[in-house]
Amino acid sequence: MSCPICGEDTVTQVRPFCSKRCADIDLAKWLNGSYAVPSQREEGEETGVSETEDTVPGPH
């Protein structure tokens, strides 16, 4: 199996990556939005959550 980031052979401790560095690069891509899962929802379609349900009440 090869590392999805650089193509080198994988290492068991950080599988499916070859190093901690490549694992961190992959995590950073997820966190900054480079990877995304496509939505089945049409753009502009209602989410089903009303505006009142969307707000979090403050402390009493």
C-alpha positions as CSV (number, residue, x, y, z in Angstrom):
1,M,0.0,0.0,0.0
2,S,1.3,3.5,-0.8
3,C,0.8,6.7,1.1
4,P,-2.1,8.8,-0.3
5,I,-0.1,12.0,0.2
6,C,3.4,11.3,-1.2
7,G,3.2,7.7,-2.7
8,E,5.9,6.2,-0.4
9,D,5.4,2.8,1.3
10,T,3.2,3.0,4.4
11,V,4.3,2.5,8.0
12,T,2.2,0.4,10.3
13,Q,2.2,3.0,13.1
14,V,0.7,5.7,10.9
15,R,-1.1,3.6,8.3
16,P,-2.3,4.5,5.7
17,F,0.4,7.1,5.7
18,C,4.2,6.8,5.5
19,S,4.9,9.3,8.3
20,K,3.4,11.5,10.9
21,R,4.1,14.4,8.6
22,C,1.9,13.0,5.8
23,A,-0.8,12.2,8.4
24,D,-0.7,15.8,9.6
25,I,-0.8,17.1,6.0
26,D,-3.9,15.0,5.4
27,L,-5.5,16.3,8.7
28,A,-4.8,19.9,7.7
29,K,-6.5,19.4,4.4
30,W,-9.7,18.2,6.2
31,L,-9.6,21.0,8.7
32,N,-9.1,23.8,6.1
33,G,-11.8,22.5,3.8
34,S,-9.7,21.2,1.0
35,Y,-11.5,17.9,1.2
36,A,-15.3,18.0,1.2
37,V,-18.1,15.5,1.0
38,P,-20.6,16.5,-1.6
39,S,-24.2,17.4,-0.4
40,Q,-27.3,15.9,-1.9
41,R,-29.2,19.1,-1.1
42,E,-30.0,21.6,-3.8
43,E,-28.5,25.1,-3.3
44,G,-31.0,27.4,-1.6
45,E,-33.1,24.4,-0.4
46,E,-34.6,24.7,3.1
47,T,-32.7,22.8,5.8
48,G,-35.8,22.1,7.9
49,V,-34.5,23.9,11.0
50,S,-36.4,27.0,11.9
51,E,-34.5,30.2,12.9
52,T,-35.6,29.8,16.5
53,E,-34.3,26.2,16.7
54,D,-31.0,27.3,15.2
55,T,-30.2,29.8,18.0
56,V,-28.7,28.6,21.3
57,P,-30.3,30.2,24.3
58,G,-28.0,32.1,26.7
59,P,-27.7,31.4,30.4
60,H,-30.7,32.4,32.6
